[in-house]
Each structure stands twice: as C-alpha cells, then as structure tokens.
Amino acid sequence: MGDLNQTAPKLPVPGKRNVLINSALPYVNNVPHLGNIIGSVLSADVFARYCRLRGYNSIFICGTDEYGTTTETKAMEENCTPQEICDKYHALHKEVYEWFDISFDKFGRTSTPEQTEVCQAIFNKLWENNWLSEKPIQQLFCDTCQRFLADRFVEGTCPNEGCNYDSARGDQCEKCGKLLNPTELKDPKCKSCQNTPRIRDTRHLFLELPLLNDKLVDYINKMSVAGSWSQNAINTTQAWLTEGLKARCITRDLKWGVPVPHENFKDKVFYVWFDAPIGYVSITSCYTPDWEKWWKNPENVELFQFMGKDNVPFHTVMFPAMLLGTGENWTLMKSISVTEYLNYEAGKFSKSKGIGVFGNDVKDTKIPVEVWRYYLLTNRPEVSDTLFTWDDLQAKLNNELLSNLGNFINRVLSFIAKPPGQGYGSIVPDAPTAESHPLTKALSEKVGKHVQQYIEAMEKVKLKQGLRTAMSLSSEGNAYLQESQFWKLFKEDQPSCSIVMRTTVGLVHILACLLEPFIPSFSVEVFKQLNLPPQAQISLCDEKGDVDRARRPWEIIPAGHKIGDPKPLFEELKTERVEELRQQYAGSQADRHARAKADAAKTAEQLKKTKISDGKKQKPTKSAADSKAKPTSEPEITITRLDIRVGKIIKAQKHPDADSLYVEEIDVGEAQPRTVVSGLVKYIPLEEMQDRLVCVLCNLKPATMRGIKSHAMVLAASNSDHTKVELVEPPKSARVGERVTFPGFTGEPDDVLNPKKKVWETLQVDLRSDANLVACYKDIPLTTSAGVCKVSSISNCSIR
C-alpha cells in the first residue's frame, strides 16, 4: 500500500487528463470492517488503479478522520488521550489497507498542523464573506459531568415516526439514517455517566446554507449530469434541497479538534463534519506544497469521491457550500460514487458494536487478499444493500475464480509449458495466419467489444459492471479452448493449434491488465508466470495503442517468448472451513472475546482436574492432550515480550517492485542474515542505509511486502506530521545480535508475536524519543551493553 512515494509528487499536467481521487476519510474509532472497506477505500482504489492503467495523471488521497466526539469517547473507554487513540488506530487502519493492497498516493491524517491551517483559512474566508452567523441554541448539559454534551455524547430513542430506534446517536440515527439534533432525542442519556442531561442555552456558529442555496443548486444541477452521479447520491441530495436548506452548526463544545479562530469562540472547536472534508485538502498539502494546483484548478482537474450513502449530504451539499462560500476558485467534486450498505449474514456491520468481519480478521482467515477484494467488489452494494455470507464467498471463489478464471489461465500456460512433443517447451509459438482463422477472428471481435464495454463502464465508475465484463472474457476464453479442441489440433493440425495458443496467451495478458484494478496481486502473479515485468505490462492506454492491440490478442506476446512456471492461481475453499469461519465470526467482537475467555477457562479447568488426580499413572485422554496445546491464559503484555536486537545492515537496495521500499540484509547474530523490507526510501538515502547499526524487532510474524517476505522490522522515529524519519541507533560499540533491554523489566520474548493479540500495537504507543533524543519505553531507555539507543535529531516523537 501505502504512499506510492514517487521521487517527486505528481502535479496536474496541461493537456493531460488530471484526476484527483478521494475516498471518505475512515474514522479512527475502531478497525474498519468489510462494509467500510468496500464503501469507500477499496472502491476508490479500483478507480485509481484504472486511471493509472489508462495512463491518466491521477493521485489518490485519503487518511484517517481523527477529530471529534467519537475520538474523545473512545479515549475515555480505553483510558488514554485522544492523540494516543488516533496514533493507535491510524496505524491499525494503515496496516489493514496495506494488506488489502490499497495504492494511496498519500494516506495521511487530520490531526496535523496543515489541517488546522487550511481549516481556519476556509473559516476566515466564510466569515469575511458573511456566510456565518452566531446563534443561541439549546444544548444538553450533564450536571454530573459538568459539561455541555456534544452530539455523540448523547444517545436516546429516535424521534422519527416509525423508527423509534432506542440507541440513536445525538447526530444521526444509525437505523433510519435521519440527521438529528441531540435535543430531539426521546429519553436522552449522557454516554459517559448514563444520567439524564438537561437543556441549557449556549452560543454557536452556523453556516448559512439558505443564503448559499442558489450557488449550490447551480453547481448540483450542472455537475450531477456532467459527473454522472450515482442515483442514490442524486436522491439524497435532492431530498435535502426539497426539504429546504437550513443553517448548520459548525462548532462544538469539545477540546479535541481544530480550534475556532474567533475571540468569542476560542473555547470551542469545529464540528467534525466541517473540518473532516477539509482533510482531503490538508492531506494533499502534506503530499505536495503545490496542493493548490490540484485543489484550485477546476479547469484542468476532475475530482472523484467515493463513500457510503450516509456521507452523501456532507459531500454534495455541505462541503461544496463551504468552498463556494470562500469565493475562491476551488476544484469542486465532479463525480461521486456512493454505495448502499453491505450487511453481514443475518444483521448489519457495525464498527461501534463490533459486529461483522473486520479488516484485521481477514488476514487471520488465510484466504488470500485477491479473493477478499474480488468478493467484495462483485458484491459491491451499488444500487441496494447487499449481503455478505460465507457460503456466497465460497461459491464465488470456487466457481468464478477457481473454475473459470484460474482454470482458463492454467490450461493455457500449462499446455505451452509442456515439453516438446506434448506442448511447446514453454515457448510461445508463432501464428502468422491468425487473422484468417475463423474461430480466432470471431473471438477477437468479442474481445474488442468486451474491452470497449469495460472502458465505458469504468469511465462511468460502474465498477461491478466493469468487473463482470472483464470476467466474461475468461468465459469466452474457456469456450474458445473447448470449441477449438486444441488438444486434438496439437496432434492433427499444429499450425491451428499454435494460433489458438498464441491467441489465448495474449488473452491471458489482457485479463491480467483488465483485472489489475480489482485484484492486483493476481495480476502480478500472472505476469510472473508469463515471465514479464508487471509494471511495464499493466497498461490500457490509447496513446500506446493498447486498446487497438486488444482486438488482435495473438500480437500481444511475441513468438519465441519463454514463459515462466505455471501453477494454480487459486485454491478451493472447503465447506468444513466455511463452517469454521462462520462460527468463529458469529456475534459481536465482545461475544467472540467472551467465547475465547470461556474456552480458556474450560481448558484451565481440564488441566486442573488432570493435576489433582489420585497420583496413579493415567493415560492422557484426548481432551487433556488437546488442552495441552492450548495456553491457559494470555501472558501479560509487557515490553519484555518484544525481541529487539542490535542489528547491522550488511546490504540495502531498492525493492524491485515498490519505489517506496528498501530491501535490507541484516545481521542479527544468527547463522544467516535476515531479509527485511522497510518503507524508508522517501526519508533516508540509500547510501546512508549501508553498513550501519540499527535496532531490529525480530519476533514479528513475517509479512510479504510486494512479493518479498520481510522477517523483521527496523525501528525508526518520525515527527508528528511524518515528514521526517530517522533510524533508532544503538551505540557504535554495541555487539551485533545482543538483545536490547529495558532496565527494571525482566522476562523472555515471545518466539513469534501473535498478530491477533496486538502485542506490538499495544506497546508501540509508549515507544518515543525523549527531549535528549534517547529512545525510550515509558521513560525507560532502550539499553545495550554499550549504552542507550538514540535518534539523531527528532525529540519527543513516536517510534515504530
């Protein structure tokens, strides 16, 4: 994932198609679930990859939404500061999106100085232009907590007739979707103390949407047509306009947020839905200081945004109104792609209630990322709610990916790879008369039409239709193979067989290109089996003639080219495993934790009974043997569970398939050096990575990063806005391989940290450099036999 980190940020190019892509900023109150992922980030990633495939000059900007009531609430729940919550969940989000192969150009966050600067600048313009007003409002006040309650600090019964949902939030009912004011709730309760608050008067700032109505309607009428807005976006927006725009409060009585730069409101912050959309702009400003060339350039830049349906009015009404009100020449959203809800088995995904499959769960299923991406995208809720079920996931993997797509590609490549006499010895045959071969000519016409239909669907952001069109090419390929009876042709008519094989290997190449936006890891593997470099091959550009060449698939891969080693691309998902997964992820996260706790208690009781036997020799029962394999309880999370060692980088080089990554060989005192992949290219020159001592976390579970498995992690420090990163360095006389210790803490490290237990994530938030540049865990220095470990110049910063 992650930030693609070009040597220089991309900027709009006159004469080219310049596309700016945003996905709704995910909130940091939990790990994202599959509904969140398909609703915004994954859909935007598909479109961003498509734009690159077509050769458009595009950037994909996203980040975590970190300010507001929910963060303060979560911080109270976890007994920490809002900043610590944001740091923790930003890292978890980034990890999930990296696993899902999300190709951001910049993944940032809103709790930055840049966010404050841009947000306050927009506010000042709105104030100068008289689009804001001060109004007294009645707000719920909790006498127990002695504070005004922001909307998400209140829950009660939805007042909407026919709904009456009893856990509606003060800003919006999660069940019916209606936007609310906290005072409208029936039987309101303070979320902190569960007492009933009372109504008191206070003053707030409002954006006068009614005064901006004409400007807004002109924009909506024009752009909803030009940008082919999805129908659900149009319906929601029109409902707001029909109801009549109302002044919207833009301030809140909170501490965690962007301060309001006004003397009368200095004790307030901006409402999260005023400041959150501005995050797109501020994160772009972290990507390039020339951010205005993207955001104040409507003549040359097209803005595409992706989100779930509950976010629509804030992007089609509120955010455009804010930008229009400044009087500046902003790039306004052209196209909005909106999804309905993805529901889970018998209920609804919910981050707040922990229901559903979450981003960190999918890794533990051992089902490959390309399967998850494919399933979510085929099930994308574009016009109505859709349902995630484990049986449907199994069916789509086994019937569509394995039996259709994987089968076609494996049949073609395996036959070419057979030794001479049985196949082609891995050499693509020549096919000089392909154009006059009737069956092949008919196929080529179908391929040309399908590629054109694919482009038309993707240009209109009809992603599910684009995926279906691409997959239908695989069905055409299988039908072509069957009708040609190539296995007979090889014995009876080798020139015709050569035409079939060279045509189908070209079709394999086309499929890998068309499907790259949807399942990129699959495409990388296909190009590996074709023995072709993926980055040079993934293209569907008019300028390069790729679209025209797709109509002649036999010309795509040259005769005489030697392919790689074919192997199956997908594995069958068995029914027994499906049932295990269904049981494992039933109920809420709290239910799962309770089940795990109950299982641990049951195991402990079994062990206890075994120990208090009468002393006679007994044969171990099956249950005792089973329970022996299970730990009785999870060890306390302490810093000693980390295996941090002094390492020496023997060799560092650029990752062959990722511009932002280094691949290092690091001596950590073992028989062989470890291969480690680090995202440090942007921050540390290659020559400075050579032959130096570093601190290495050695017991993380190995992870594959762009095709190379990383067997450890180098510790580094970064400043608050992540523009500067430095390695944590042991003293020069420290012994390679020695364990870094923490005075006052004793204990042995885990062999391998269990990713499910979040040991590293829990401990990492307390790893920082101090004012003297010493690397510390809770003020305890990282210590070696030669002294403490330090960073070069960044004090009081996070280490990870």
Phi, psi and omega in degrees: 000202152082200184292128182291337172051065170295161179301327174224143179300146177284141177233157178304141181244120179304135178090346177257165174277116182253119187238124176255123186242130175236146164244148183310134184292119180291139182277149188265038179265357178186175173287140181294140174266176187298328177297319176298318187293312180288329184294332183220294192296312182292319179298316179296323180297319178300315181292322178297317178294323176298316180300319178293320178303323182275355179084015178285150176277099190226152171226147182243114186243132176204181178171176181273138176272115196242345182269164170116181186298318186299323178294316179298320179297314181296322179297320177296318180299320185262006175055052178211183181274157175303322179296320179294321176300314182296317179299317182296309186280335172299316180296319180294318176301313183299320179296317179297314183291328176296317179297324181279007178060040178279126192258060177300144164281328174209123172246105186246214181201163185265349180272061183231160174299327180296322178297316179300316183296311183291318182298313181291328178294317178295318177302313182300321178294317179296322179294315180298326184269007174063036175262001181244153178218155174262136179217143171282139176225159173267131184224150179288134181235131180263116179292329180291313181274349179056054176198157170291144183259116173295163191307319184275001172270006181233138171227150179189199182267133180297131181279353184294126183300130180090353180259289178056031176296129190271003178234034180291139175281164182290346180253334185195141175276122183292336183278306184263348176085358183291134175285139187229162162255144184304327183289347179279341183296144172271140180051057181290149177226141173291129183291335182282313187243354179068011175274161181277122179281167176242165183269132175226159178276143173208170182244141180218168177261143183232143170272122185277078180302323180302325180289337180264005187306311184297314178301317184292316180297318178302315180297313184296315181298321181286309190281332180296332177277309182299325183263006180048054180303145176295149188299324180294328176292318179296315182298315182295317181295315180296326178297320177296315182293318181296320180293336182098124182292143179237153174299135183246132179293134182243008180235159181218153177272076180225170174254330185269099181170184178281123181296143177280121184277061182215132187304322183282350186229026186292346178268007181242165175236168179286141173304139187301331180276355165276316187274332187297312179298333177295342176302327176302319183288313184293325178292324174297324179292335173284334178284319180209137175294343178267036185300332182295338177292338173268316192265348177232053186210058186294340180289333187239358184232135174253130181255121177246134180230144185234137182192171171277164190295335182288348180264355190303305187298334179286338181259334180261342181239298188297305185295313176300322180298318178300314182290319178298322182294339179287338183078006181265167187270069184282151169280108181269154182302127178269310185234135178237129178246120190240136175251152170280198183269141167266116180265162187243115178047258184257004185215208186241136172302140176209119175295315186294329182259357175072027183259132177117186176263127185257164185304324180281344178288322190298326178298323184287343179287342184067011172277127188299155184300324182295331178290315179297315179299314182299313183296314181298322183283326174290336182256016184300124185280077188281322183239344177205165179300144174238171188236128171274125170225150180293325179296321180292320176301314179300315182297318182290324177293307188288322186269324186262309182284311184283302188285331181263287186294305183298321181296316180300309184295319181292324178298315183294306186290324180294323180291317178298325184282347181298151182296155179308140185100328175247335180204221188240014178059034179072008181257127179293125184283163175278155180213069188294339184249025185301322186294338181261004180275114190305311182297321181288321178297320178296319178296317184297325177294320177295318180298314179302317179294318181296319180296319179295319178295322177299312180297316180299318180294315184290325177297328178270008180059035172266079192293319182295321177294319177300318180293317179299319181297316179297316181294330180294334175297325177296319177298319177299320179296317178297318179296320178299316179299314182296315183292326180286336186049058187301330180295329175281320180301325182300327181272329190252334185208077186298322177302318178292322178297320179298322177299314181298316183290318180290327177292315183288328176292329173293323177294325174301316178299315179300314180300318180297325178287310184295328184269352181303318178299332185268312183227074188298325181293327174299313182297320178300317180293321179297315179295329175295317179289333174280350182064045179230143179288121187302314187298330180278343187259332186284096185202141174217055186266136174297318184299327181272356180080015184295319183293317179295320181293333179298338178283352178230069187301335180291348180266354190287314179252124187294147173299141181093350179291137179263123179279171178273205183266116179289145173207158181302140184266340181221155176244146180294141175260114185282152181298323179299319180291323178299316180295322176300315181294321179299316179292320183297323185252021176285150177074196180267172176301323179296319178299319182294318177298321180295319178296316180298319179295318179296319178298319179296319180295320179297318179296317179298320179295321178297318178296320180299316180296323179296319184290331185260032176288178186281006176093348178286148180295128182237148172282134180294132175282166179299319182295322178293320179295319178297317184291334179299329181283348183258137176291145180287328177200158180283126179301153177301141179279106176231163185296337181291346179286347176274133176261085179261126182234161170283124179237160176234124178287114179278321183207139175227140178211164179291143174295133183294337185239014180209115184295337186267358189245143167259151169244120183245148167256118188238126175280117178241026176087014178255177183298324180235147176294156178265144173273128183229134177252128184228140180272061188246003186303320184292338192249329186231122179301150184302320182295333179279351178273349187276139166054050180225155178278142179218165172264129188236125173276113193260352185245024167289152175294130180305144182225139179272126181238107182053045173092353180241129182279128179260129187252013177187183179219133177277131180279136180217156179251146177224150178284177191297327181259011173059031176267347181223131181226137179227148177286146170278122189245131171286165173301151185298334181267007178294148183276128179299129179098344181289150182279135174284131184245171180228102184310130182098345178248131178231154179144160180267147179285157170297150174297309175220131179291131179283115183302330181295331186274351175056041181295309181297315182298323180291318184281330187299327183297342179256010175266118183210161168270146180264189183295339180261014177071015178275134177284127187225155165244111183049050178072003176263121186290147169289119194238139173239176179295341182258001180130191186272159178268145186222170169246166188285313190211350185265108180266156176051050183230165183283144176243132178209000000 
